[in-house]
């Protein structure tokens, strides 16, 4: 909200600037083209300055009326951190807000899943915006660096962006009104979520045609982008007036909006940021738009269903169990998503599987290698191995080992290398050698729990491939995908 002194300054600025432009346009020394430019600038400036707070007579509402603390800093709406290549004009914008979680973070596996389930063409026509909704600069920097290190190619391509708000964007949460009879901590949590979603939407609005709100602890189905596009285009072709396309039955997950409609949502969320949770406010927006007060709830639901359209089956599933609200356990699952895929089978070269890792129940390494299930190991120890002794030596082109799965994303292999034992050694092989003659060709990434790569043709045929654990783990470990691809096969590598 502009105070009287600033209001007076703006009026004086408008008058002085207008006089200056008018005088300059009358000078004889000014050539015709420059005079024309000044004339255009004069008109544009008049319109612009007249529009500031409605000029002298009218005062238009702005974000500062509802969040007056923003006036305390000129940078209250400027991202504190921003990793972006400035991509815009895409069809699909995906918003992924994330906060610091005390128990378990799913962000990296969520981003990996969202990207893997896009085709190369879809990756070129989308933007994923990660909104780190924290003001601890050290944490924000660490989280942004982790995302950048893990997804450097996708940040460089413009697919992935990372932003964080300045601390001055948020009000003093200790001064909030306690509403709905909720404890202050819950009021703080839901108020911040309203402001988080609003900031993310404000940033996302100019980037594309459709905006989809997601969370940082979800799974998507393969082809989800294509399914959402087709469903949206179908409504447009049939000339249906829709407000929300819903691709998940839970909370705010998978809700699609037209980017041009986001301003209405943002305004509503900001006006009532201290009053109700964001999913309730979304429902109120729709009710306000279509429901009649002189009709019963049944009529209102019928009207809402005409503009809030649901796609089945669901495209997203919530996998997190610990809410960002401290102490809240969130076990909600979307029953329409279907059964989660906990392992990815492949046809691998015939081999004897040997391991020092202790399997849990029937989740053995032998069955995992065959593609029957995943391998679930009790606590890995230094020196533990999982080895594949090939019946016939194999010329390996590529390998993929994926640890963790949808139900247990943190049961990953850490500090574990991928090693091979060649039939013979060439002088120009590029890999370091262990004391027992194995070549170290790769390792598991801590962030994703994945080890993958190509093997140089100079290695030649391989007798044994193994995983070697170098340090003790305080978690069990799951191997949900094993894919060893010989040179001669090349059958749909990683194409599930």
CORZIGI-V835183 format. One record per run of one state. SS is the DSSP state (h for helix, s for strand, l for the rest). FROM is the first residue (numbers start at 1). LEN is the number of residues. If there is no record, write none. Layout:
SS,FROM,LEN  SS,FROM,LEN
//
This chain:
l,1,3  h,4,23  l,27,5  h,32,23  l,55,8  h,63,4  l,67,1  h,68,5  l,73,8  s,81,3  l,84,6  s,90,9  l,99,8  h,107,10  l,117,3  h,120,5  l,125,1  s,126,7  l,133,4  h,137,14  l,151,1  h,152,6  l,158,2  s,160,5  l,165,2  h,167,3  l,170,3  h,173,3  l,176,8  h,184,24  s,208,7  l,215,3  s,218,3  l,221,3  h,224,14  l,238,6  s,244,3  l,247,8  s,255,4  h,259,13  l,272,6  h,278,13  l,291,6  h,297,11  s,308,3  l,311,5  s,316,3  l,319,3  s,322,1  l,323,6  s,329,1  l,330,14  s,344,1  l,345,6  s,351,5  l,356,3  s,359,1  l,360,5  h,365,6  l,371,4  s,375,3  l,378,7  s,385,10  l,395,1  s,396,8  l,404,12  s,416,7  l,423,10  s,433,1  l,434,5  s,439,5  l,444,6  s,450,5  l,455,2  h,457,3  l,460,2  s,462,8  l,470,7  s,477,10  l,487,10
//
